[in-house]
């Protein structure tokens, strides 16, 4: 390997749609759980 190829950065583009879907699903579930907890505390005055 010569010095010029060692100095060039190569980045591979990965398909991360599955990661984004899991991220969005996690936040959705977390948000719904939070809202459910707030409503339960409000309704039952725990």
N, C-alpha and C positions, 0 to 999 in steps of 0.2 A: 504494500500500500504506500503510495507516495504522500507527501505532506499536504498537497492540495485536496485530495479526497478525504483526508483525515480531518480537515478543517471545515468541510461543508456539513451542515446539519441536514439530516434527512429525517423527516417526520412522516410517519404513516398515518393516513386518515382512517380512523376506525368508525364503523357504524355503531352509534351508541343510542339508537332509538329504543332498544330494550331497556337500557339504563334510565333513559328519560321517562319511559312509561312506569317503571318501578318507582322512580323518584316522585312522580306525580301521584301515583296510587298511594304511596306512603303518606304524603302530605294530605291527601284527601281523607284517608282513614284517620289520621291524627286530628284533622280539623273536625271531623264528625264526632269523634270521641270527646273532644274538648267541648263542643256544643252540647252533646248529650249530657256530659257531667254538669255543665252550667245549668241546663234546664232541669235536671234531676234535683240539684241543690235548690233551685228556685221553687220548684213544684212541691217538694217534700220538706222544705225548710230544714235540711239536715244541718 
